[in-house]
Amino acid sequence: MGAWDIGNFDNDDALDFVIEIEEANSLTPIYELAVSINTNRAKDSDYYIEVDECGQILAGSEIVAMLSGFPVDNLPPSVEALKGNEALAVDTSKVVSIISAVQHILADSELSELWEETDEFEAWQSIVNDLLLRLRKIS
């Protein structure tokens, strides 16, 4: 396993997704992933959100929050660098879908199950709940 810690950017899936957004020069990968998670959950309530998708949507959600003026402390430099990119304007109509995807991850996902097996579960939940609060300020 690569880098792994409690923060939403403290894993390889998240950092790889930041690069994907940078290369796409668009927030579309975030919106598409949120729609995919929500669509799959709507079709199948047992849909299992795997850890890589979780890391990606949490990182993408943090990017959306940051670009909307609600950043988390201690953002990685690669994420901070996205602030000045005018092509990354947030479509506030799509934030509801992002919030829903994050709620699914918090409630029932591989990442949630992995954190539940640790002493850091409540701290992880707190981080994700803080993200949800910041996202709700946008929509």
Buried (B, 14 or more C-beta within 10 A) or exposed (E): EEEEEBBBBBBEBBBBBBEBBBEEEBBEBBBBBBBBBBEBBEEEEEBEBEBBBBBBBBBBBBBBBBBBEBBBEEBBEEBEEBEEBEEBEBEEEBBBBBBBBBBBBBEBBBBBEBBEEEEBBEEBBEBBEBBBEBBEEBE
